[in-house]
């Protein structure tokens, strides 16, 4: 049976399969959420990634059929 937490609970320690150890996990709506260390690592990767250039679709609405 899964654990349920009160609304005041912010994080709790659980085993993380990605980190292969016990880490703090976010508590979402009274249930176990994602690992805080994994979230931090993903945010760093997204911030370090170069921004993608937007591609424009040419000739889509200018009458070119």
C-alpha positions in Angstrom: 0.0 0.0 0.0 1.4 3.4 -0.9 2.1 6.1 1.6 0.0 9.3 1.8 1.2 12.5 3.4 -0.4 15.6 4.9 -0.7 18.8 2.9 2.1 20.3 5.0 4.6 17.7 3.9 7.0 19.1 1.3 9.5 16.3 0.8 10.4 12.9 2.1 13.3 10.4 1.7 12.7 7.5 -0.7 14.9 5.3 -2.9 15.5 6.8 -6.3 16.0 4.2 -9.1 17.9 6.8 -11.3 20.3 7.9 -8.6 20.5 4.3 -7.1 20.3 5.6 -3.5 18.0 7.2 -1.0 17.3 10.9 -1.9 14.7 13.5 -1.0 11.6 13.4 -3.2 8.9 16.0 -3.7 5.5 15.3 -2.3 2.7 16.0 -4.8 -0.9 16.0 -3.6 0.0 13.8 -0.7 1.9 11.2 -2.7 5.6 10.7 -3.6 6.8 12.8 -6.5 10.0 13.0 -8.5 13.5 13.0 -6.9 14.7 16.6 -6.1 18.3 15.8 -7.3 17.0 14.5 -10.6 14.9 17.6 -11.1 17.9 19.8 -10.3 20.1 17.9 -12.7 17.5 18.2 -15.6 17.1 21.9 -15.0 20.8 22.4 -15.3 20.9 20.4 -18.5 18.1 22.5 -20.0 19.7 25.8 -19.0 23.0 24.7 -20.5 21.5 23.6 -23.8 21.8 26.2 -26.6 18.5 27.8 -27.7 17.0 26.4 -30.8 16.5 28.6 -33.8 12.9 28.9 -34.9 12.2 27.5 -38.3 9.8 29.5 -40.5 7.4 27.7 -42.8 7.7 29.4 -46.2 5.0 29.3 -48.8 2.4 27.9 -46.5 -0.2 30.7 -46.8 1.2 32.9 -49.6 -0.7 31.1 -52.4 2.0 28.6 -53.3 0.2 25.4 -53.8 
